[in-house]
Amino acid sequence: MDNADLRELLGDLSWLSPRESPAGEEGPGIAEAIEACIRDYASALSDATARAEAVEQRADEALADLANLAWGLELTVREIEQDLANAGLTGAHRRLRLVCDQMRDALAAREVEFEELTGLPFDDEVIERADVDGWRRNESFDSEVVAETVTPVIRIRKRLYRRARIVAGGPPL
């Protein structure tokens, strides 16, 4: 906040001109003292806002890291489902799935979401929210798709916070 902003905020303070003290000394007028106080307040507010924004940024980064880990756990739990069933451990899989759901719910309560892109068509919507780490081109692909999600899309407060990293797949050129 600069002096022009202060003057606009305070309006005309000319009636608060410097006054002589009883001892005949002239000190700063009330208007100048008020302006100095407001400048100090505005500076402190600006500093506090910057510190709060830095804390929020660190918290968002930590939440994004947790979302990435939760996604990785979900992926692992899906991948080992059959192995656990073959070993007679379907109860263990169910408990792991429950933990994954609880983690997703806890993140969602803080407006954090993650999104897997594997299997989606490789189109403009995917390109908007993902970076391509590489391509797999072979006959197993009929069209261009996301062959693998390396890291998921992460949104915080409905805004794209971290782009996914993917491997795209498609038929040979």
Residue pairs with C-beta under 8 A, 6 or more apart in sequence:
1 9
1 38
1 39
1 42
1 43
1 46
3 35
6 35
6 38
6 39
6 42
9 38
10 31
10 34
10 35
10 38
13 30
13 31
13 34
13 35
14 31
16 29
16 30
16 31
16 34
17 29
17 31
18 26
18 27
18 28
18 29
18 32
19 26
19 27
19 29
19 30
20 26
21 27
28 36
60 156
60 161
63 107
63 110
63 112
63 156
64 112
64 154
64 156
64 161
64 162
66 103
66 107
66 112
67 107
67 112
67 113
67 114
67 152
67 154
68 114
68 151
68 152
68 154
68 162
70 100
70 103
70 104
70 107
70 114
71 114
71 116
71 151
71 152
73 96
73 99
73 100
73 103
74 100
74 104
75 116
77 93
77 96
77 97
77 100
80 93
81 93
84 90
84 92
84 93
85 93
104 114
107 113
107 114
111 156
111 157
111 158
112 154
112 155
112 156
113 154
113 155
114 152
114 153
114 154
114 155
115 129
115 152
115 153
115 154
115 155
115 164
116 149
116 152
117 126
117 129
117 130
117 146
117 149
117 152
117 153
117 164
117 166
118 146
118 147
118 148
118 149
118 166
119 145
119 146
120 126
120 145
120 146
121 143
121 144
121 145
121 146
122 144
122 145
122 146
122 168
122 169
122 170
126 146
126 166
129 153
129 160
129 163
129 164
130 146
130 153
130 163
130 164
130 165
130 166
131 163
131 164
131 165
131 166
132 166
132 167
132 168
133 150
133 165
133 166
133 167
134 167
134 168
135 167
135 168
135 169
135 170
136 147
136 148
136 167
136 168
136 169
136 170
137 169
137 170
137 171
137 172
137 173
138 169
138 171
138 172
139 171
139 172
140 169
141 147
141 169
141 170
141 171
142 171
143 170
143 171
144 168
144 169
144 170
144 171
145 168
145 169
145 170
146 166
146 167
146 168
146 169
147 166
147 167
147 168
147 169
148 166
148 167
148 169
149 164
149 165
149 166
150 164
150 165
150 166
150 167
151 162
151 164
151 165
152 164
153 160
153 162
153 163
153 164
154 160
154 161
154 162
155 161
